[in-house]
Amino acid sequence: MNSLSVHDPYQALRFRDYRLWLTGNSIASLGQQMLALAVGWELYDRTSSALALGIVGLVQVLPILVLSLVTGHVADQHDRKTIVARSQIVLIVAALGLAALSYSKGPLVAVYGCLLLRGIGSAFNGPAASAFPAEILPEECLENAASWRSSFNQVSAVAGPAIGGVLIAAFHGTTVVYVLTALTGVVFVLLLAFVLQGKAASDRTARRREPMTLRSLGEGIAFLRRTPVLLAAITLDLFAVLLGGATALLPIFARDILRVGPTGLGWLQAAPSIGAVCMALHLAHRPPLQRAGPTFLLAVAGFGAATIVFGLSRSFWLSLAMLFLLGSLDSISMVVRSTLMLTRTPNEMRGRVAAINGLFISSSNQLGGFESGLTAQFFGPVLSVVAGGIGTIVVVLVIASVWPEIRRLRTLRESVPEATVT
């Protein structure tokens, strides 16, 4: 029987190394979600300033903006598993620093210093972690792996804010949350030690290391310019997240608009992840997408529409529903983008392309938070969120017009070019 005629929804999970990697990554993601909620709650509780929440995103995105090309080159020239492990150690130190500052009510400038350190760790972790699954899985498993990774990370994101909100309420502070976040990083590092890398990693490390030059740093950009479908997907997600950054303002909606306190905030933070889990599980159990491009465009447009309704809502349950829908649609976008990045990029370039993806996407989360906090400070949170949703829909129309290749995209799998680096 033709293997393509039968879809195995668990094909990626049948690989031991991927199970270890996925478990550790999900546990670490649980901690990071708890920490994000704790930082937002503590800073807004201490300052009552939307701008203070926006600065959280700005501080963490600066290292990504400055170091993205360097970290991508490092991920392509050095052992990716080692890079991820060392990056996690940096994140652990930052979490422990936040715990000490929370316990002692330390100065806000020191809090932002720890967040800057987190940004540095994330800048190095992102490219290596994004490219790593291709070193332990065959190509035919990558779309399925992306769905499962989204599912597990979103399960962590569901539990993380909910647990974080309960812990903050129970212990009347955020110190415990920061300590637990550090422990989740330790678990990830320990599990990562048992992961064995495959032939792709051996082939890459066997090659002569390329010196870091302007030319080598820019090869990821040149590759994206030759791959319009991938460039369109990354660009669309950049603007969608940048403009639709409603989640950065959830502490304001929880306390001042919906009036549901820290426990309600935890569920508001968790709602997008619940939606993302449901969608990612659905994608994992169905055959690969056959109309990936149109599906992707409709998902991002729906993301913008859900953002608008959330901004206008005064009902806790309607707000939860919109955040659920927002997360479901964002999960489609994530699976399409991450699968394209792995299947359309050769292994020796994946670190640099992942770094640019991180610059476009991971940084847009933080810049989107800063943009939302800044506009909310001057125009109010409702107008900030609604305008962002409208902007997202406009961007979908523009991207679909500028890059018609994304409209015509069918399947996500395609043979990687054999020679793209000269």
N, C-alpha and C positions, 0 to 999 in steps of 0.2 A: 504493500500500500504506500502511496506517495505520502511522505512525512508532512508535506504542506497541506494535505487534505484533513489532517487531524491536528487540532489545536490542544496543546498541553498547557493548561493554565499554571502549572507548578514547575515548568521546565527550569527556570533559573534557580528555584529553591532546592533543586535536586543536587546542586553542587555544594559540597561541604564548606569550601572557603567563602562562597558567597553568603551562606547562612551565618557564618561567624562574622563576616564583615557587616552584614545587614543588621544583625542583633546589636553589635557594638555601636554602630552608627545611630541606630534608633534610640538606644539608651542615652547616648550623648545628646541626641536631639531633644529627648525628654527634659534633660537638665537645662539646655539652652532655652527652651520654651518657658520653663519655670523662671529662669533668670530674667528673661525679657519682660515678663509680667511684673516681677518683683521690682525691677529697675523703674519701670513706668509708674507703678503705684507709689513707690517711695519718693521719687522725685516730684511727682505732682502733689503728693501729700505734704511734702516739705515746702514746696514753692508756690503751689496753685497757679502755675504758669504753663500755658500751652507751648511757649517757646522753649522752656526747659526740656519738654518731651521731644521737640524737634531737634534740639542740639544733641540728644542721645544718638539719633541717626547720623547726624553730620560727623560727629567724632568717630564713630565706628566705620564710616565709609571712607574717610580720608586715606587710611593706609591702602585700601583697595584701589583708590584712584591713583595714588602715587606709585604703588608697587606692582600693579597688575601685570605689566609686561615682563618684569623681572621674575615674579613668582611663576609665571607660565613657563619661562625659559628654564627655571630651576626644576619644575615638575617634569620637563622633557629630558633633562640631562642627569637627574639624580633619582635615587630609589624613591618611588612615590609612597610606599608604605612607611618608610622612615620619615618622610616629610610630614605625613599625616600624624604620626605618633608624636613627633616633636611639636607640631602645631597644637595638638591637644594638651600637651604639657603647658604651653603658654596660656591656653584658655583656662586650665586648672588654676594656675597662679593668679590670673585676673579675677576668677571667681572667689578665691580665698581673700584677695585684697578687698573685694566688695563686701565680703562677710565681715572683715575687721572694721571697715569703715561704717557699715551699718550698725554694728554692735556699739561702736564708740561715738556714733553720730559725727563722723569726720567731715571735713570740708567738702563741698560739692566739687571743687576743682580736682580733688583727689579721686572722687568718684568718676569724673570724666577721664581722668588719667587711666584708671583701670579699664574703662570702656575703650580707650584708645589702644591699650594693650590687647584687648579682645579683638579689635579690628586688625591688628598686625597678625595675630594668630590665625584669624579667619582668612586673611589675604593669602597666606601661604597654604592653608588647609584646602581652600576651595578648588584650585586647579588640580591638585594631586588627587583629591577625593573624587572629583567629578570624572577624571580619566581612569581611576583605579578599577572599576568593575570590568572594563574591557580587558584587563590583564588576567582576570580569573574566570572569565566566561567566554564562550564562543559567540560570534556575532549574531547568530540566529536567536540567541537568548536575550539580547540587549533591550528590545522593546518590552518584553515581559519583565525583565529585571527593573526597568524604569517604573513600571506600574507597581511592582511589589515594593520598591524603595519608597515610592510616593505613599503607598498604603501604610507601611510601617512608620515612616517619619510622621505621617499625619496622625496615626494612632498616638504616637508620642506627643504630638502637638495638641491632641484632644486632652490627654491625661495631664500634660504639663501645666497648662493654665489653670485647670480645675484643681489639681493638687496644690499648685502655688497659691491660688486664692484661698483655699481652705487653711493652708499652713500659715499664711499671713494673718488671717483672722484668728486662728487658734493660738499662735505664739505672739500676737500683737507686734509683729515686725517681720523683716525680710531676711534676717541673719541666717536662719535655718535653711531657707531656700538656697542661698548662695553656697552654703556648705554642701548641701545635697548635690548641687550642680557640679561642684568640684569632684565629688565621688563618682558621678556618672562618667566624667571624663577619664578617671582612673580605670573604670571597668572597660571602657572602649580600648584604651591602650593595652590592657591585659589580653583582651580577646584578639586584638590585631596581631599580637605576637605569634598567634597560632595559625595565621593565614599564610598559605604558601602561594607565591606568585608563579604564573605560568610562562609559556614560551614568549609571549609578547614582551614581558618585562625583561626576560633574558636577552632577547634580540636587541632591545633598546639599550640595555646597559653594556652589551658587548660592543656596540659601535663606539667609535672614537668620540669623545665628548667635544661638542662644538663650543668654541669660546663665545662669551657673551659680547655681542657686537650690536650696533644699531640695526644691521641687516638681520641678524638672527632674532632680535626682539620683534622686528616688524613683520616676520614671516607669517605670523598668525593673522595679522590684519590683511596681508596680501592674499592669503588663502580664502578668507571670508569674502573678499571682493570678487574672487573667482567662483564663489558658491552662493548665488543670490537667494536660494531658498533658505539656507541656514542664516544668512544675514538678515533676511526679512523676518524670520521667526524671532531672532534675538532682539531686533529693533522694536518689533511690536510689543514684546513682553516688557522691554525697557519702559516704553511710554505708558503702557497699561498700568504697571506697578507704580511708576512715578506719579501719574495723575490720580490713580485710584487708591491712594494710601490711607484709606479710612481707618485701618486697624491701629495706626499710630495714635489716633484720637480716642480710642475706646475708653481710656480712663476718664476722659471728660464726659463722654456719653453715659458711662456707668454712674458717675457721681452726680452730674449736674442736669442731665436731660432725662435719662431713664430712671435714675435714682434707685439703683439696685446694689450699691456697695461693692466691696471687694469680691464677695462670692459670686455676685452677678457678673462682675467683670471677668472672672475666671471662665464662666460659661459663654460670655460673649467672645472671649478670645478663642475658646474651644470650638465654637460653632463652625467657622470656616474649615477647620480641620476635620470635623465630623463629616461635612459634605465632601471634602477631598478624599477621605477614606472610602466612603461609599462609591464615589466615582472611580477611584483607582482600582478598587476590587472588581468593579464592573468591567473596567478595561482589561484587567489581568485575566478575567474568565471569558472574555470574548475574543474572537479572532482578531488579528492585526487590522488596524484601520485601513479602509480602502479608499476613503475620500478625506485624507488627513488634512489637506489644505483648507477646504471649505469648513470642515468641522472646527479647525483651529480658529479661523476668523470669526465664526459664529460664537464660539466659546468666549473669546475676548470681548466681543460686542455685548454679550450677555453679562459678562463681568461688570462692564460699565453700567448697564441698566440696573443690575442689582445694587450697585454702589449708590446710585441716585435714590432708589427707594429706601435704602437704609438711612441715608442722610435726612430724608423727610419724615421718617417714622418716629412716632412717639410711643409706640407699643413695644414692650420688651419682647413679646412673642413674634411680632412681625420683624423686628430687628434681628432676632435669632434666625428666622426663616431666610431672610435676605443674606445674612452672613453664611448660612449653610449653602445656599445657592451659589454665592460668590466663590466659596471654597471648591464646590463641585466643578465649576467651570474653569477655575484656575488649575485644577488637577489635570484636565485635558491639555491645557497649554503646556504644563510642565512636562508631561509625558512626551508630547510631540517634540518639544524643544530639546530635551535631554537625549532622546533617542536619535534625532537628527545629528546632534553633536557627535555622538559616538559612531554612528554608521556612515556618516559622510566625511569623516576626518581620519586620516592615517594615524597610526599609533604614535609615530614620532612627532606629530603635531598636536596631539590631543591636549597636552598641558597648556600650550600657548592659546589654543582656541578656547579651552575651558577658562583660562584667565580672562580673555576678552568677554566671554559669556558672563563671568563673575563681575566684571566691570560694568557690563550692561544691565545685568539682572540683580545680582546680590547688592550692588551699590544702589540700584534704583529703589530697592526696599528702604534703605537708609535715607537716601535723598528724598524719596517720597514721604517718609516720615517727617523730614525737616521741612519740606514744602507744605505739608498739611499743617504742621505746627505753626509755621510762619503765617500762612494765610488765615488760619483759625485765630491767631493772635490779633489780626487786624480786621477780619471780616466775620469772625464767628465760625464755630465748627460745622454748622449745618451748610452754610454757603460753600465752605471749603470742600466738603465731601461731595455735594451735589455737582459743583463745577468740575471736580475731578472725574466724576462718572461721565459727564457730558463730553469732556475732553477725550476720554478713552474711546468712546464711540467714534468721534471724529477721526482719531488716529487710525482706527481700523479701516475706515474708508480710504484714508490717504495711503496706507501701506498696501492695501489691495490694489490700488491704482498704480503706484510706483513700481511694485514688484508683482507683475501678473503671474510669475512662476508659483507664488504661494497659493494662488487661486486654483492652479492646475495640479497641485501636488496630490498624488494618490497614495501610494504606499510609502512607509518611512524607511524601509530597507533598500539599500542600494550598495553595490560594491564600492569599497573605498578605492580612490585612485591609487595606483601603485607607485607613482612617482609625482609627488607634488612639491617636494623640497629640492631645490637645485643648489 
